[in-house]
Amino acid sequence: MSSATPKYAAKSTLRSIKNFSKGYSDMQAKVREATSNDPWGPSGTQMDELAQATFSQ
């Protein structure tokens, strides 16, 4: 486990708190997570879910 992992876990937790406190919808929160500055980028599952939502809304 690298020393950067706790840093990104803390950022993810803070992002979740912001999503809740600002009243973001579930889809808005997913977009925020997929477009975060985390070095590994969004997963294929996240990208597929966002792409599917693009056509259904």
mmJSON file of the N, C-alpha and C atoms, coordinates in Angstrom:
{"data_MODEL":{"atom_site":{
"group_PDB":["ATOM","ATOM","ATOM","ATOM","ATOM","ATOM","ATOM","ATOM","ATOM","ATOM","ATOM","ATOM","ATOM","ATOM","ATOM","ATOM","ATOM","ATOM","ATOM","ATOM","ATOM","ATOM","ATOM","ATOM","ATOM","ATOM","ATOM","ATOM","ATOM","ATOM","ATOM","ATOM","ATOM","ATOM","ATOM","ATOM","ATOM","ATOM","ATOM","ATOM","ATOM","ATOM","ATOM","ATOM","ATOM","ATOM","ATOM","ATOM","ATOM","ATOM","ATOM","ATOM","ATOM","ATOM","ATOM","ATOM","ATOM","ATOM","ATOM","ATOM","ATOM","ATOM","ATOM","ATOM","ATOM","ATOM","ATOM","ATOM","ATOM","ATOM","ATOM","ATOM","ATOM","ATOM","ATOM","ATOM","ATOM","ATOM","ATOM","ATOM","ATOM","ATOM","ATOM","ATOM","ATOM","ATOM","ATOM","ATOM","ATOM","ATOM","ATOM","ATOM","ATOM","ATOM","ATOM","ATOM","ATOM","ATOM","ATOM","ATOM","ATOM","ATOM","ATOM","ATOM","ATOM","ATOM","ATOM","ATOM","ATOM","ATOM","ATOM","ATOM","ATOM","ATOM","ATOM","ATOM","ATOM","ATOM","ATOM","ATOM","ATOM","ATOM","ATOM","ATOM","ATOM","ATOM","ATOM","ATOM","ATOM","ATOM","ATOM","ATOM","ATOM","ATOM","ATOM","ATOM","ATOM","ATOM","ATOM","ATOM","ATOM","ATOM","ATOM","ATOM","ATOM","ATOM","ATOM","ATOM","ATOM","ATOM","ATOM","ATOM","ATOM","ATOM","ATOM","ATOM","ATOM","ATOM","ATOM","ATOM","ATOM","ATOM","ATOM","ATOM","ATOM","ATOM","ATOM","ATOM","ATOM","ATOM","ATOM"],
"id":[1,2,3,4,5,6,7,8,9,10,11,12,13,14,15,16,17,18,19,20,21,22,23,24,25,26,27,28,29,30,31,32,33,34,35,36,37,38,39,40,41,42,43,44,45,46,47,48,49,50,51,52,53,54,55,56,57,58,59,60,61,62,63,64,65,66,67,68,69,70,71,72,73,74,75,76,77,78,79,80,81,82,83,84,85,86,87,88,89,90,91,92,93,94,95,96,97,98,99,100,101,102,103,104,105,106,107,108,109,110,111,112,113,114,115,116,117,118,119,120,121,122,123,124,125,126,127,128,129,130,131,132,133,134,135,136,137,138,139,140,141,142,143,144,145,146,147,148,149,150,151,152,153,154,155,156,157,158,159,160,161,162,163,164,165,166,167,168,169,170,171],
"type_symbol":["N","C","C","N","C","C","N","C","C","N","C","C","N","C","C","N","C","C","N","C","C","N","C","C","N","C","C","N","C","C","N","C","C","N","C","C","N","C","C","N","C","C","N","C","C","N","C","C","N","C","C","N","C","C","N","C","C","N","C","C","N","C","C","N","C","C","N","C","C","N","C","C","N","C","C","N","C","C","N","C","C","N","C","C","N","C","C","N","C","C","N","C","C","N","C","C","N","C","C","N","C","C","N","C","C","N","C","C","N","C","C","N","C","C","N","C","C","N","C","C","N","C","C","N","C","C","N","C","C","N","C","C","N","C","C","N","C","C","N","C","C","N","C","C","N","C","C","N","C","C","N","C","C","N","C","C","N","C","C","N","C","C","N","C","C","N","C","C","N","C","C"],
"label_atom_id":["N","CA","C","N","CA","C","N","CA","C","N","CA","C","N","CA","C","N","CA","C","N","CA","C","N","CA","C","N","CA","C","N","CA","C","N","CA","C","N","CA","C","N","CA","C","N","CA","C","N","CA","C","N","CA","C","N","CA","C","N","CA","C","N","CA","C","N","CA","C","N","CA","C","N","CA","C","N","CA","C","N","CA","C","N","CA","C","N","CA","C","N","CA","C","N","CA","C","N","CA","C","N","CA","C","N","CA","C","N","CA","C","N","CA","C","N","CA","C","N","CA","C","N","CA","C","N","CA","C","N","CA","C","N","CA","C","N","CA","C","N","CA","C","N","CA","C","N","CA","C","N","CA","C","N","CA","C","N","CA","C","N","CA","C","N","CA","C","N","CA","C","N","CA","C","N","CA","C","N","CA","C","N","CA","C","N","CA","C","N","CA","C","N","CA","C","N","CA","C"],
"label_alt_id":[null,null,null,null,null,null,null,null,null,null,null,null,null,null,null,null,null,null,null,null,null,null,null,null,null,null,null,null,null,null,null,null,null,null,null,null,null,null,null,null,null,null,null,null,null,null,null,null,null,null,null,null,null,null,null,null,null,null,null,null,null,null,null,null,null,null,null,null,null,null,null,null,null,null,null,null,null,null,null,null,null,null,null,null,null,null,null,null,null,null,null,null,null,null,null,null,null,null,null,null,null,null,null,null,null,null,null,null,null,null,null,null,null,null,null,null,null,null,null,null,null,null,null,null,null,null,null,null,null,null,null,null,null,null,null,null,null,null,null,null,null,null,null,null,null,null,null,null,null,null,null,null,null,null,null,null,null,null,null,null,null,null,null,null,null,null,null,null,null,null,null],
"label_comp_id":["MET","MET","MET","SER","SER","SER","SER","SER","SER","ALA","ALA","ALA","THR","THR","THR","PRO","PRO","PRO","LYS","LYS","LYS","TYR","TYR","TYR","ALA","ALA","ALA","ALA","ALA","ALA","LYS","LYS","LYS","SER","SER","SER","THR","THR","THR","LEU","LEU","LEU","ARG","ARG","ARG","SER","SER","SER","ILE","ILE","ILE","LYS","LYS","LYS","ASN","ASN","ASN","PHE","PHE","PHE","SER","SER","SER","LYS","LYS","LYS","GLY","GLY","GLY","TYR","TYR","TYR","SER","SER","SER","ASP","ASP","ASP","MET","MET","MET","GLN","GLN","GLN","ALA","ALA","ALA","LYS","LYS","LYS","VAL","VAL","VAL","ARG","ARG","ARG","GLU","GLU","GLU","ALA","ALA","ALA","THR","THR","THR","SER","SER","SER","ASN","ASN","ASN","ASP","ASP","ASP","PRO","PRO","PRO","TRP","TRP","TRP","GLY","GLY","GLY","PRO","PRO","PRO","SER","SER","SER","GLY","GLY","GLY","THR","THR","THR","GLN","GLN","GLN","MET","MET","MET","ASP","ASP","ASP","GLU","GLU","GLU","LEU","LEU","LEU","ALA","ALA","ALA","GLN","GLN","GLN","ALA","ALA","ALA","THR","THR","THR","PHE","PHE","PHE","SER","SER","SER","GLN","GLN","GLN"],
"label_asym_id":["A","A","A","A","A","A","A","A","A","A","A","A","A","A","A","A","A","A","A","A","A","A","A","A","A","A","A","A","A","A","A","A","A","A","A","A","A","A","A","A","A","A","A","A","A","A","A","A","A","A","A","A","A","A","A","A","A","A","A","A","A","A","A","A","A","A","A","A","A","A","A","A","A","A","A","A","A","A","A","A","A","A","A","A","A","A","A","A","A","A","A","A","A","A","A","A","A","A","A","A","A","A","A","A","A","A","A","A","A","A","A","A","A","A","A","A","A","A","A","A","A","A","A","A","A","A","A","A","A","A","A","A","A","A","A","A","A","A","A","A","A","A","A","A","A","A","A","A","A","A","A","A","A","A","A","A","A","A","A","A","A","A","A","A","A","A","A","A","A","A","A"],
"label_entity_id":["1","1","1","1","1","1","1","1","1","1","1","1","1","1","1","1","1","1","1","1","1","1","1","1","1","1","1","1","1","1","1","1","1","1","1","1","1","1","1","1","1","1","1","1","1","1","1","1","1","1","1","1","1","1","1","1","1","1","1","1","1","1","1","1","1","1","1","1","1","1","1","1","1","1","1","1","1","1","1","1","1","1","1","1","1","1","1","1","1","1","1","1","1","1","1","1","1","1","1","1","1","1","1","1","1","1","1","1","1","1","1","1","1","1","1","1","1","1","1","1","1","1","1","1","1","1","1","1","1","1","1","1","1","1","1","1","1","1","1","1","1","1","1","1","1","1","1","1","1","1","1","1","1","1","1","1","1","1","1","1","1","1","1","1","1","1","1","1","1","1","1"],
"label_seq_id":[1,1,1,2,2,2,3,3,3,4,4,4,5,5,5,6,6,6,7,7,7,8,8,8,9,9,9,10,10,10,11,11,11,12,12,12,13,13,13,14,14,14,15,15,15,16,16,16,17,17,17,18,18,18,19,19,19,20,20,20,21,21,21,22,22,22,23,23,23,24,24,24,25,25,25,26,26,26,27,27,27,28,28,28,29,29,29,30,30,30,31,31,31,32,32,32,33,33,33,34,34,34,35,35,35,36,36,36,37,37,37,38,38,38,39,39,39,40,40,40,41,41,41,42,42,42,43,43,43,44,44,44,45,45,45,46,46,46,47,47,47,48,48,48,49,49,49,50,50,50,51,51,51,52,52,52,53,53,53,54,54,54,55,55,55,56,56,56,57,57,57],
"pdbx_PDB_ins_code":[null,null,null,null,null,null,null,null,null,null,null,null,null,null,null,null,null,null,null,null,null,null,null,null,null,null,null,null,null,null,null,null,null,null,null,null,null,null,null,null,null,null,null,null,null,null,null,null,null,null,null,null,null,null,null,null,null,null,null,null,null,null,null,null,null,null,null,null,null,null,null,null,null,null,null,null,null,null,null,null,null,null,null,null,null,null,null,null,null,null,null,null,null,null,null,null,null,null,null,null,null,null,null,null,null,null,null,null,null,null,null,null,null,null,null,null,null,null,null,null,null,null,null,null,null,null,null,null,null,null,null,null,null,null,null,null,null,null,null,null,null,null,null,null,null,null,null,null,null,null,null,null,null,null,null,null,null,null,null,null,null,null,null,null,null,null,null,null,null,null,null],
"Cartn_x":[0.855,0.0,0.891,0.693,1.528,1.038,1.89,1.509,0.464,0.279,-0.713,-2.132,-2.279,-3.604,-4.458,-3.959,-4.796,-5.181,-4.305,-4.587,-5.823,-5.878,-7.01,-8.265,-8.105,-9.265,-9.89,-9.055,-9.561,-10.252,-9.677,-10.303,-11.65,-11.723,-12.973,-14.043,-13.651,-14.589,-15.065,-14.157,-14.523,-15.454,-15.196,-16.05,-17.465,-17.574,-18.891,-19.642,-18.939,-19.559,-20.045,-19.224,-19.629,-20.85,-20.858,-21.997,-23.286,-23.237,-24.417,-24.807,-23.83,-24.14,-24.628,-24.188,-24.622,-25.873,-26.364,-27.604,-27.497,-26.316,-26.152,-26.983,-27.538,-28.268,-27.264,-27.795,-26.943,-26.083,-26.681,-25.937,-24.884,-25.2,-24.213,-23.019,-23.278,-22.195,-21.331,-21.961,-21.203,-20.329,-20.832,-20.036,-18.858,-19.1,-18.01,-16.934,-17.347,-16.374,-15.59,-16.278,-15.619,-14.665,-14.925,-14.083,-13.157,-12.956,-12.048,-10.605,-9.711,-8.292,-7.513,-8.208,-7.512,-6.679,-5.462,-4.558,-5.001,-5.907,-6.295,-7.484,-8.16,-9.273,-10.497,-11.547,-12.786,-12.657,-13.416,-13.416,-14.292,-14.143,-14.987,-16.455,-16.727,-18.103,-18.693,-17.905,-18.383,-18.658,-17.741,-17.917,-19.15,-19.363,-20.531,-21.823,-21.844,-23.042,-23.376,-22.367,-22.598,-23.047,-22.465,-22.867,-24.321,-24.706,-26.095,-27.052,-26.667,-27.522,-27.665,-26.66,-26.712,-27.878,-28.143,-29.201,-30.575,-30.62,-31.914,-32.49,-31.784,-32.301,-32.619],
"Cartn_y":[-1.188,0.0,1.238,2.116,3.311,4.388,5.378,6.471,7.383,7.297,8.141,7.608,6.323,5.722,6.393,6.613,7.304,8.718,9.367,10.715,10.695,9.739,9.678,9.152,8.315,7.85,9.026,9.897,11.087,12.024,12.19,13.05,12.489,11.176,10.532,10.729,10.606,10.818,12.259,13.193,14.609,14.893,14.276,14.448,13.949,12.823,12.278,13.217,13.806,14.759,15.986,16.484,17.639,17.31,16.126,15.723,15.76,15.238,15.212,16.615,17.391,18.716,19.7,19.519,20.416,19.908,18.745,18.218,17.719,17.229,16.711,15.445,15.276,14.047,12.896,11.692,10.512,10.573,10.98,11.044,12.155,13.293,14.364,13.886,13.154,12.626,11.65,10.842,9.894,10.618,11.686,12.479,13.111,13.65,14.243,13.207,11.988,10.946,10.546,10.409,9.992,11.055,12.319,13.402,13.98,13.236,13.708,13.67,14.227,14.261,13.056,11.999,10.801,10.261,9.787,9.403,8.189,7.371,6.162,6.376,7.503,7.801,6.945,7.155,6.407,4.964,4.08,2.685,2.552,1.457,1.188,1.114,0.576,0.482,1.867,2.769,4.141,4.819,4.669,5.308,4.758,3.442,2.832,3.344,3.428,3.909,5.349,6.194,7.584,7.67,6.842,6.843,6.402,5.369,4.896,5.969,6.676,7.725,8.901,9.123,10.219,10.034,8.813,8.529,8.387,8.167,7.927,9.163,10.281,11.473,12.581],
"Cartn_z":[0.0,0.0,0.0,-0.937,-1.032,-0.08,0.153,1.05,0.422,-0.896,-1.569,-1.383,-1.093,-0.967,0.105,1.329,2.33,1.894,1.15,0.651,-0.246,-1.176,-2.099,-1.42,-0.412,0.354,1.09,1.64,2.334,1.348,0.17,-0.849,-1.283,-1.42,-1.815,-0.747,0.512,1.616,1.631,1.459,1.423,0.247,-0.898,-2.071,-1.775,-1.08,-0.719,0.213,1.161,2.087,1.321,0.402,-0.41,-1.262,-1.861,-2.687,-1.875,-0.665,0.195,0.635,1.101,1.654,0.59,-0.648,-1.723,-2.428,-2.021,-2.572,-4.004,-4.396,-5.75,-5.935,-7.12,-7.429,-7.508,-7.541,-7.644,-8.907,-10.006,-11.27,-11.229,-10.63,-10.505,-9.681,-8.62,-7.785,-8.586,-9.424,-10.248,-11.267,-11.848,-12.789,-12.061,-10.869,-10.086,-9.783,-9.436,-9.129,-10.379,-11.493,-12.736,-13.268,-12.965,-13.48,-12.419,-11.34,-10.292,-10.797,-10.036,-10.408,-9.895,-9.486,-9.041,-10.203,-9.937,-11.018,-11.829,-11.328,-12.056,-12.979,-12.905,-13.802,-13.531,-14.299,-14.086,-14.587,-13.97,-14.418,-15.657,-16.333,-17.492,-17.108,-15.93,-15.44,-15.228,-14.639,-14.431,-15.771,-16.713,-18.017,-18.732,-18.649,-19.28,-18.647,-17.322,-16.628,-17.02,-17.104,-17.501,-18.962,-19.811,-21.222,-21.372,-20.638,-20.695,-20.185,-19.133,-18.563,-19.524,-20.347,-21.317,-22.281,-22.664,-23.63,-22.992,-21.68,-21.043,-20.371,-20.429,-19.746,-20.701],
"occupancy":[1.0,1.0,1.0,1.0,1.0,1.0,1.0,1.0,1.0,1.0,1.0,1.0,1.0,1.0,1.0,1.0,1.0,1.0,1.0,1.0,1.0,1.0,1.0,1.0,1.0,1.0,1.0,1.0,1.0,1.0,1.0,1.0,1.0,1.0,1.0,1.0,1.0,1.0,1.0,1.0,1.0,1.0,1.0,1.0,1.0,1.0,1.0,1.0,1.0,1.0,1.0,1.0,1.0,1.0,1.0,1.0,1.0,1.0,1.0,1.0,1.0,1.0,1.0,1.0,1.0,1.0,1.0,1.0,1.0,1.0,1.0,1.0,1.0,1.0,1.0,1.0,1.0,1.0,1.0,1.0,1.0,1.0,1.0,1.0,1.0,1.0,1.0,1.0,1.0,1.0,1.0,1.0,1.0,1.0,1.0,1.0,1.0,1.0,1.0,1.0,1.0,1.0,1.0,1.0,1.0,1.0,1.0,1.0,1.0,1.0,1.0,1.0,1.0,1.0,1.0,1.0,1.0,1.0,1.0,1.0,1.0,1.0,1.0,1.0,1.0,1.0,1.0,1.0,1.0,1.0,1.0,1.0,1.0,1.0,1.0,1.0,1.0,1.0,1.0,1.0,1.0,1.0,1.0,1.0,1.0,1.0,1.0,1.0,1.0,1.0,1.0,1.0,1.0,1.0,1.0,1.0,1.0,1.0,1.0,1.0,1.0,1.0,1.0,1.0,1.0,1.0,1.0,1.0,1.0,1.0,1.0],
"B_iso_or_equiv":[0.0,0.0,0.0,0.0,0.0,0.0,0.0,0.0,0.0,0.0,0.0,0.0,0.0,0.0,0.0,0.0,0.0,0.0,0.0,0.0,0.0,0.0,0.0,0.0,0.0,0.0,0.0,0.0,0.0,0.0,0.0,0.0,0.0,0.0,0.0,0.0,0.0,0.0,0.0,0.0,0.0,0.0,0.0,0.0,0.0,0.0,0.0,0.0,0.0,0.0,0.0,0.0,0.0,0.0,0.0,0.0,0.0,0.0,0.0,0.0,0.0,0.0,0.0,0.0,0.0,0.0,0.0,0.0,0.0,0.0,0.0,0.0,0.0,0.0,0.0,0.0,0.0,0.0,0.0,0.0,0.0,0.0,0.0,0.0,0.0,0.0,0.0,0.0,0.0,0.0,0.0,0.0,0.0,0.0,0.0,0.0,0.0,0.0,0.0,0.0,0.0,0.0,0.0,0.0,0.0,0.0,0.0,0.0,0.0,0.0,0.0,0.0,0.0,0.0,0.0,0.0,0.0,0.0,0.0,0.0,0.0,0.0,0.0,0.0,0.0,0.0,0.0,0.0,0.0,0.0,0.0,0.0,0.0,0.0,0.0,0.0,0.0,0.0,0.0,0.0,0.0,0.0,0.0,0.0,0.0,0.0,0.0,0.0,0.0,0.0,0.0,0.0,0.0,0.0,0.0,0.0,0.0,0.0,0.0,0.0,0.0,0.0,0.0,0.0,0.0,0.0,0.0,0.0,0.0,0.0,0.0],
"pdbx_formal_charge":[null,null,null,null,null,null,null,null,null,null,null,null,null,null,null,null,null,null,null,null,null,null,null,null,null,null,null,null,null,null,null,null,null,null,null,null,null,null,null,null,null,null,null,null,null,null,null,null,null,null,null,null,null,null,null,null,null,null,null,null,null,null,null,null,null,null,null,null,null,null,null,null,null,null,null,null,null,null,null,null,null,null,null,null,null,null,null,null,null,null,null,null,null,null,null,null,null,null,null,null,null,null,null,null,null,null,null,null,null,null,null,null,null,null,null,null,null,null,null,null,null,null,null,null,null,null,null,null,null,null,null,null,null,null,null,null,null,null,null,null,null,null,null,null,null,null,null,null,null,null,null,null,null,null,null,null,null,null,null,null,null,null,null,null,null,null,null,null,null,null,null],
"auth_seq_id":[1,1,1,2,2,2,3,3,3,4,4,4,5,5,5,6,6,6,7,7,7,8,8,8,9,9,9,10,10,10,11,11,11,12,12,12,13,13,13,14,14,14,15,15,15,16,16,16,17,17,17,18,18,18,19,19,19,20,20,20,21,21,21,22,22,22,23,23,23,24,24,24,25,25,25,26,26,26,27,27,27,28,28,28,29,29,29,30,30,30,31,31,31,32,32,32,33,33,33,34,34,34,35,35,35,36,36,36,37,37,37,38,38,38,39,39,39,40,40,40,41,41,41,42,42,42,43,43,43,44,44,44,45,45,45,46,46,46,47,47,47,48,48,48,49,49,49,50,50,50,51,51,51,52,52,52,53,53,53,54,54,54,55,55,55,56,56,56,57,57,57],
"auth_comp_id":["MET","MET","MET","SER","SER","SER","SER","SER","SER","ALA","ALA","ALA","THR","THR","THR","PRO","PRO","PRO","LYS","LYS","LYS","TYR","TYR","TYR","ALA","ALA","ALA","ALA","ALA","ALA","LYS","LYS","LYS","SER","SER","SER","THR","THR","THR","LEU","LEU","LEU","ARG","ARG","ARG","SER","SER","SER","ILE","ILE","ILE","LYS","LYS","LYS","ASN","ASN","ASN","PHE","PHE","PHE","SER","SER","SER","LYS","LYS","LYS","GLY","GLY","GLY","TYR","TYR","TYR","SER","SER","SER","ASP","ASP","ASP","MET","MET","MET","GLN","GLN","GLN","ALA","ALA","ALA","LYS","LYS","LYS","VAL","VAL","VAL","ARG","ARG","ARG","GLU","GLU","GLU","ALA","ALA","ALA","THR","THR","THR","SER","SER","SER","ASN","ASN","ASN","ASP","ASP","ASP","PRO","PRO","PRO","TRP","TRP","TRP","GLY","GLY","GLY","PRO","PRO","PRO","SER","SER","SER","GLY","GLY","GLY","THR","THR","THR","GLN","GLN","GLN","MET","MET","MET","ASP","ASP","ASP","GLU","GLU","GLU","LEU","LEU","LEU","ALA","ALA","ALA","GLN","GLN","GLN","ALA","ALA","ALA","THR","THR","THR","PHE","PHE","PHE","SER","SER","SER","GLN","GLN","GLN"],
"auth_asym_id":["A","A","A","A","A","A","A","A","A","A","A","A","A","A","A","A","A","A","A","A","A","A","A","A","A","A","A","A","A","A","A","A","A","A","A","A","A","A","A","A","A","A","A","A","A","A","A","A","A","A","A","A","A","A","A","A","A","A","A","A","A","A","A","A","A","A","A","A","A","A","A","A","A","A","A","A","A","A","A","A","A","A","A","A","A","A","A","A","A","A","A","A","A","A","A","A","A","A","A","A","A","A","A","A","A","A","A","A","A","A","A","A","A","A","A","A","A","A","A","A","A","A","A","A","A","A","A","A","A","A","A","A","A","A","A","A","A","A","A","A","A","A","A","A","A","A","A","A","A","A","A","A","A","A","A","A","A","A","A","A","A","A","A","A","A","A","A","A","A","A","A"],
"auth_atom_id":["N","CA","C","N","CA","C","N","CA","C","N","CA","C","N","CA","C","N","CA","C","N","CA","C","N","CA","C","N","CA","C","N","CA","C","N","CA","C","N","CA","C","N","CA","C","N","CA","C","N","CA","C","N","CA","C","N","CA","C","N","CA","C","N","CA","C","N","CA","C","N","CA","C","N","CA","C","N","CA","C","N","CA","C","N","CA","C","N","CA","C","N","CA","C","N","CA","C","N","CA","C","N","CA","C","N","CA","C","N","CA","C","N","CA","C","N","CA","C","N","CA","C","N","CA","C","N","CA","C","N","CA","C","N","CA","C","N","CA","C","N","CA","C","N","CA","C","N","CA","C","N","CA","C","N","CA","C","N","CA","C","N","CA","C","N","CA","C","N","CA","C","N","CA","C","N","CA","C","N","CA","C","N","CA","C","N","CA","C","N","CA","C","N","CA","C","N","CA","C"],
"pdbx_PDB_model_num":[1,1,1,1,1,1,1,1,1,1,1,1,1,1,1,1,1,1,1,1,1,1,1,1,1,1,1,1,1,1,1,1,1,1,1,1,1,1,1,1,1,1,1,1,1,1,1,1,1,1,1,1,1,1,1,1,1,1,1,1,1,1,1,1,1,1,1,1,1,1,1,1,1,1,1,1,1,1,1,1,1,1,1,1,1,1,1,1,1,1,1,1,1,1,1,1,1,1,1,1,1,1,1,1,1,1,1,1,1,1,1,1,1,1,1,1,1,1,1,1,1,1,1,1,1,1,1,1,1,1,1,1,1,1,1,1,1,1,1,1,1,1,1,1,1,1,1,1,1,1,1,1,1,1,1,1,1,1,1,1,1,1,1,1,1,1,1,1,1,1,1]
}}}
